[in-house]
Amino acid sequence: MKKNIALVAGGYSGEYVISVQSAVTIENNLDSSKYNVYKIVITRESWSHTGADGVVTEVDKNDFSLTIHGNKITFDAVFIGIHGTPGEDGRLQGYFEMLGIPFTSCGMVTSAVTFNKSYCNKVVEALQVVNVSKSVHIFREQPYNTADILQQLRLPVFVKPAEGGSSIGMSKVKTAEELQPAIDKAFNEDSQVLIEEFIKGRELTIGLFRSKGAITVLPITEVVSSKEFFDYEAKYTPGVSNEITPAPVSDDITRKVQETATVLYNKLNCKGIVRADFIYEEATGKLFFLEINTMPGQSENSLVPQQVRAAGKTLQEFYGLLLEESMQ
């Protein structure tokens, strides 16, 4: 008997468009012989499903169900495809946990902690498994002093919204005069801002997921951007960055990245597909933590789909593994 799957897309953040693109890839690669897929687009105004006949049905949020042509539809699992709030920051996860509906991503607490880059850095640093760049965490409602920040950190620095993705609102700051405008830009996106020292090195990213009780580690991707950093344009404009999968790195570096990512996956109690981003500082041989992405992009050209294909898997097989694991 086919299972009913809700594929949730959209969200409340600037990553709405990326989420919709991810949902197209996911929907096109879910096995229709096994699953009845209902795409539900979540916005601040509505949670709704649009049928093939064009009929729009609002979700009953009391039990996350749909009633279509008089038939009530409940779900065996939810495939979360939302980047940003409320699908990546723990809000939807908490809602589904209370309703007892399985879902494909990390749980509420892990999602919330990893979504805030500053709090995640503090947790990861305490684990003592990987280096973390020095940083300062500031809040819109609390006073801060740029001179004090520059006393604590050496230039250049990255300034980014603490809770945000796709590098929206992010800047690389090379001079003291650039710091305040960069902070203002980040505060346009979030009420918290993370300022961290720039680490010069190779950007390496790796996807991993749990299936049938074991963690599968995907091939590493090296991101080489023609811009100052891997910003929104570099991520989503063809030709601006070069993403090499598998990454041309030594066996020792590969092993270090794989082992570190696996430890973080377990220690942070991750579930579903997670992408771990690192900087490898060639001058010292040190690996630095960048972030854990618990809702990595799934559009056709996104990093994780590239890694899945490089591992010799189809996206249909991969998404099936994620769904079946969530329902165990």
Buried (B, 14 or more C-beta within 10 A) or exposed (E): EEBBBBBBBBBBBBBBEBBBBBBBBBBEBBEEEBBBBBBBBBEEEEBBBEEEEEEEBEBEEEEBBBEBEEEEBEBBBBBBBBBBBBBBBBBBBBBBBEBEBBBBBBBBBBBBBBBBBBBBBBBBBEEEBBBBBBBBBBBEEEEBEBEEBBEEBEBBBBBBBBBBBBBBBBBBBEEEEBBEEBBEBBBEBBEBBBBBBBBEBBBBBBBBBBBEEEBBBBBBBBBEBEEEBBBBEBBBEEEBBEBEBBBEBEEEBBEBBBBBBBBBBEEBEBBBBBBBBBBBBEEEEBBBBBBBBBBBBBBBEBBBBBBBBBBEBEBBEBBBBBBBBBEE
